[in-house]
Amino acid sequence: MKVPFLDLKTQYKTIREEINPAIQDVLDSCSFVLGKAVSNFEAAFAKEINVKYCLGVSSGTDGNHTALWALGVGPGDEVIIPANTFIATAWGATLCGAKPVFVDCHPESYNIDPAKVEAAITPKTKAIVAVHLYGQPADIDPLKEIAARHNIWLVEDCAQAHFAEYKGARVGGFGKAASFSFYPGKNLGAYGEAGAVVTNDDELAVKIKMIRDHGAIQKYNHEAYGHNYRMEGIQGAVLGVKLKYLNRWNDARRNAAAKYKALLADVNGVILPKEMDYAKHVYHLFVVQLSDTMQRDALATYLNENEIATGLHYPIPLHLQPCFNHLGYKKGDFPSAEKLANCGLSLPIYPELSDRQIEFVCGKIKEFINKH
């Protein structure tokens, strides 16, 4: 049996009767950048996550940059981010000319550890970025308290957590601003690059809107520095259709995760992801841990030999990336993040994944463990 890491083709087939006309409408209108399809999606998405404003941008990375840029982060500032995340989180700070300051992740949630944040704050700290990694919300309340006490911004990176919930509320509205990625493989994915920045702040929304469109509110009237971070019309159309299915798809991911956990619960040497009591996890990724790198890599090879695709998220934590050598971090600085990098393995998870496929994956994992 073949088990891909995700299956976008099957998903497309289930909704193409809606997707194709939505794309055709954009082609017929020739509204290829922003336009009605994007504004309709922005309004619908903002309503779904209970925020005042959603501004579509050209990628999640651009969303990270725009959020911090609009908040005035710049050269000489510091931004605290987790060492365990995709590098796009760090680009938000570096593209503003600021310095990323890394902290370790919590060993159970895999998200930024609030207990480690306080020690990283300096007079130069401008913001904390809470990444809701793998689909699980970060522990927001203590982060909000720390940010308020030090008079710094709390920003959310929701790239992997569409409709995930913290204490019953969907992520995106807890900080001053939040970014989302709609990369094709995300829980809510476009058919190309796309992202968004959301906020409840009227003034900040205007700044974000200007930044994404060359610093202009009116054409050719550039009141501030900006960039070309506009969402394409076709992506807005695709996202508008897919948004209607997101709750159903997230439920399917949660069911798949529950099936994995039930079948792997008693397998020695396999650490399963924990859903924290404050969180509703949407399982963009299902990351297990093995005892060490050798066993992790051997299991990945074994599954691949049996036509089961896996992923590594992320094999080099940010503080050990070559581009950040100048910051002076070293191995051992953030043990929880390094353990995940060395031992974590992402198993296939997507809404169309069948029980039979999950059973096959788990059977091969058990087979591998028994052999080793």
Secondary structure, DSSP 8 states (H G I E B T S, - for coil): --B-S--HHHHHHHHHHHHHHHHHHHHHHT--BSSHHHHHHHHHHHHHHT-SEEEEES-HHHHHHHHHHHTT--TT-EEEEESSS-THHHHHHHTTT-EEEEE-B-TTT-SB-HHHHGGG--TTEEEEEEE-GGG----HHHHHHHHHHHT-EEEEE-TT-TT-EETTEETTSSSSEEEEE--TTSSS--SS--EEEEES-HHHHHHHHHHHBTTEEETTEE-S---B-B-BHHHHHHHHHHHTTHHHHHHHHHHHHHHHHHHHTT-TT-B-----TTEE---S-EEEE-SSHHHHHHHHHHHHHTTB--B-S-SS-GGGSGGGGGGT--TTSSHHHHHHHHHEEEE---TT--HHHHHHHHHHHHHHHHH-
